[in-house]
Amino acid sequence: MHCREIKLGDVWRTCNKIRAAIFRVGLNLWEYYLPLDPGKNCLISESKFCSVLSGPLKGVIGLSEQEIAELADYFRVQDGRILYTQFCEVIHDSVPDFKKNEPLVTGLEWEDPLQVNRLGIHEERRLNLLIAKIAVNVNLRKLILKPYFQDYELVAKNVGTVTIAHFARILAYLGIMVSPDDFNLLVKKYIKDSYTLNYVAFVAAVDAAVQYMDQHGMLDLGGDLLSQFPGKIIDAELPKLPRPEIGKILASSIFGKQTIFHPALEAPRQAQDVMGIVRSIQKHVLQNRLRVNEFFKDFDPLHSGKITTSQFHRGLDALGISGIQRLFLSLPEIQVLIIQYRDPSDPDRVCWKTFEDDIDHLFTTKELEKSPCLEVDTPPHEVTELPRKGGKEWQSINCASRDLCEEAVIKVKQKTMKRGILLKPSFRDYDIHNNGHVSRSQMRQCLSVSGILLSDEELYALEERFNDDLGFNYFWFLREVEPKPEERALYVGFLSDMKRINAPKPPKSADRREKDIVMVLAKIKGKVVRERIRVMEFLRDFDKCNEEVISRENFKRGLSTCGLDLTEAEMETLMEVFASPKRCNCIDYKRFSNVVEEAFTQGCLERAPLIIPIQHVPTSDCERNFLNFEERKMLAVALEKLAKKPELQMNIMSIFQDYDKTHCGTVSQEHFLKALTLRGMLALISRTEFDVICKCFSFARGLRDEVDYRGFIKALDILYATNKYLPF
């Protein structure tokens, strides 16, 4: 019964589909359309008519847009409105009464078993192509589709339909793999309601396609389509006209100056010959100061001069010759280079030594000793004057473009200098390979982001000058736009610094204390006593002949070795006093040593046995401890006030020792003030007297002045003892 052909119109098929949905669900179309016609005119607009079928009833009935449009065209009146009452009568009045006819169980007997949905023209063409492919697959494997669908039909208790999930499972089981878009197209064509598919129509369409191809001789003996059959893919498009200019004329030359850049509009890259490739590599090696031997010798541990092809390619990559390095060579060009230097006895190896000799010919010539009269031109002008690849010869450009380019460069330079714009970071963000090139569109974007607006003609002029096969060379552009100040050689600055360091220092004006021999000797004796230095031991080594005199230079050298910290003026004072009377350029170091040794002992004691020698006591007084008459008078009065109480009663030493953590004998002025305050001694003197006491007993420690509390307490003890025994 399902195979019986019922030839009905498309509108009648759609009406049968709506009747089946009404019978299955129990819908009433009058309830949907009567509220849309409050005037009871039996007419509604087309939009309202379609909104019901494509809105609330779309999931129930499952009509496509094509079917809804056909219904609207069929029931449309002359004024463009839809006669919905006639549509509802056609649908509802032709429904059979199933109560009177018991054998009608499902109501599908009055439906068309080949009912399918209407699709658009484009979708119908795609569906026909898909059905043809499925038909070829089924015919090639001799499959019978209907039993597989009938099994799932019995399970789901349907008649002529299966669910969408069952339909997909059957196709997957049979190995008929379709894409998601194609499966959706099948569902859209053969769906009967919201969840079932009309498999009867699908199987009939596949069988009809197989029968058609078999009748027209489109299948071979194996059941597959003939490979050269002209009707294998039917195309409704007209054949293209011949275009002889394609591949010979650039699109950019036709459209003129470009604002949109596409790889299809770029000129094809011209392949270089072997000599051009070698000269390009020589120029790359010359500019970057590279040694070719360093990049290949590690691959040749036996020093045979031959390496494998892959190793040679890796060496070129390390040398900076590849698609992303500074010297761009395409794979065909590298292959040409490999073929040129291939080992004749082993095609898988390359003679890298020969390649190295050809590249090093740039610097020198091998076996030059055999031709002493040969004039060597290094580097050859063919290499130094090698034009850049992909760029135009600047001298061949017309004068107008060159002048426009110069004006654009000057304009960019002025804007960058006035505004302090740095263009290099913007270009570097786009230069992911760090080869100094960006694309033309990226160049325009960098300039616009930096606020440098140029006209199209100026941009074209810049491209003609700075473009090459890798793109826009922004290194050259920035060299023109951002000229750096001329820097001196580092050696020149180093030489001037050395001259300044080694230049003789200007003599300082001698101080009064530096010219006083007594003060100088006191300084030396204090240093000698504190550090226990034997000056004679340092000066004796310079007197090889025991003449008791040494030169002035050796005298300076010996005293500097002692670590006496004497200035130049003090040295001159010593040399003037202890100069040898017989030899003006020499110093009597013996007499100088005897004078310094008086700090420890006194000479010629055997002639005066009753003299008691007194050891030299070094003092730490300096100019900062100098007090004038008024200050000394004030200091004497202040010390007299403080000396009335002895140390045993005041016990101020313990306080000073608490503040003196390092036990160096000095405390800061703040701690000195606190100690006097704690013992009630600060109330006996004024602030001026306190400052004079601090100045008298000050001692330089580091970068600040501290107070020598030991000397202060010793002075108080002496005054107390003196006043005790000499009260008047």
C-alpha positions, 0 to 999 in steps of 0.5 A: 500500500505504501508503494502506490503512487498518488499524484497530488499537487504540492498544495494538496500534499501540504494539506494532507500533512496538516490533516495528519497533524490535526488527526494526531494531536486534535487541533482546531485551526478556527481557534487560531484564526478567528481571534485574528479577524475581529470584524468577521470578514473571513479575510486576514493579512498574509503576515497573520496567516503565516504567523500561525503556521510558522509560530505556535503550530510550527513544531506540531505540523512541521511546515517549511517556509516553502510550503507556507508560501505555497499555501498563502499563494493558493488561498490569496484573494485579489487584494492580497489578503488570505481567505482563511475560512476556505483554508480551515474548511478544506482542512477540517471538512475533509477529515473522515469519521473514524467512528463509523469505519472501524478498520481505520485505525491510524488514519494514515491510509488516506495520507500520501505515503510519499509526502515530503517537504518543499525546499528551496532551489539551492537546497533541492540541488544539494539534496539531489547531489546527496541522494545521488551519492547515497544511491551510488554507495547503496548500489555499490554495496548491494544494500536493501534499505527498507528492512532496516527501517521496518525493524525500527518501525515495529519497535516505535509502532509507527506506520511508514515513519521512524524517529530522527534518532533511529534514522541517524542510527540506521545510516551509521550502522549501514556506513552511510556517513553524512555531515551534520549539515547534510543530515539536517538537510535530509531531516528538513526534507523528509520530516513528517511531524516534529520527531518522525521521518518519512523513510518510505519517501527516502527509500523511494528517492534512493531507489529512483536515483539508482534506477535512473543511473542504471538506465542511462549507463552512468554506472560501471560493472562494479556499480560505481559512477563512471569516473569520466562520465560528463554528467556525474556532477550536473552544474547549472552555471555557465562556463567561464570565458577564457581569461588570457591575462590571468597570471601575466598581468598584475592586478595591482597594475590594473587597479593602480595605487592600493589601499587594501593589500592582499597576497593575490595582488602582490607580484610573484617573487622572482627566483634567483640564479646560483650566482645571485644567491651566492652574492646575496650570501656574501653580502650578508656575511660581509655586513654581519661579519660572519665566519662561515666555517664556524657554522659547519665545522661541528657537523664534520668531525672527520674534516672530510669537507662533506656533510649531509643535506639536512646538516647543510640546511641547519648550518644555513639556518644558523648562518641567518639564511632562511625564511624568517632570518635577515637574509630571506631565501625560499626553499627552492633557492636553498634547494638550488644551492644544495644541488650546486654543491652536491657531492658527485659521489654521494647525492645525499651529501654537500661539499660545504668546504667548496661553499665556504671557499666561494663565500670567503672569496669575498675577503681574500683569494686562495693560493695568492702566493702563487700569483704575487702580481694579482690585484685583489679587489676586496670586497668585490664591487659586484657584492657591495653594489648588489641591488636589494631584492624586491626593491626598485632602483631609486635612481630610476624613479622619476624626480617627482616621486623622489622629491615627494619621498624626501618631503615625507621623510622631512615631515616625519623627522620634524614631527618626531623631533618636536613631539619626542615620538619613538617609532621603533617600539611601534614597528618592533611590535609587528616585527615578530621575526626581528628581521627589520621588516613589516608589511605595508599595512602595518607600516601605515598603522604604525604611522597613524598610531604615532599621530603622523598623518601622511597622504596616500601619495607620500606613503606610496613614495616611501614604499617605493624607496624602502620596500623590498621582497620582505616588506617595508624595511623600517630599519632604513626608514628609522635611520633616515627619520631618527638620526642619532647624534654622532658619537665619538669613539670610545677610545677617544674618551678613554684616552682623555680620561686617562690623561686627566687622571694621570695629569699632575695635580695642581699644588695646594696652598700650604697651611701654616701648620704644614710649614711649621716643623714643630707641628709636623714632627709632633704629628709624626711622633704621635703617629709613631707612638700610637702605632709603634712604627720604626721609621729607620727600618723603612728608610734604611733599605734605600741606603745601599751604600750606608751613606746615611743619606737617600734621595728625595724620591726615596725619602718620599717613598719610604715615608709613604710606606710608613703610613704617616699620612703626610701632605706634599707641603709637610713633605717639602717642609721635612726635606728642607729641614733635614736636607744634607748640607753637602748633597742638596738633592739628598736627605739626611735620614739618619738625623731625621730618624734620631729626631723621631726616636726622641719620642721613645728615648733621649740620646746621649744619656751616658753623658748626663746620668741624672736626667730622667727621660720623659716619654712623648705623650701624643695629643689629639688636639687639632684646629677644631680644639683651638680656643681663643683667650676668651674661650679659654678663660670661660673654660677655666671658670666652667671647669672650676665650677664642675671640679668642686665635687670629686669623681668619687662623689659624683660617679659620673664615669659609670654613666659615660661608660654606659653610653660608650658601647664600644669603649672607645673613650668618647660619647656624643654630645647628646649623651654627654649632655644627658650624663651631666644632667643626671648628676646635676652638673649641668645646672652649674654651667651655662649653655655657652660654657657647655659648648666651650667644654665640648669644643675643648674636648671634641674628637673627630670620629667618623663624620661627627664630633664626639666628646672625650669624656676620659680627658674631661674627667681627668681634667676635673680630677687634676683641678680637684686635687690642685684645689685641695692642696692649694686652696688659695 
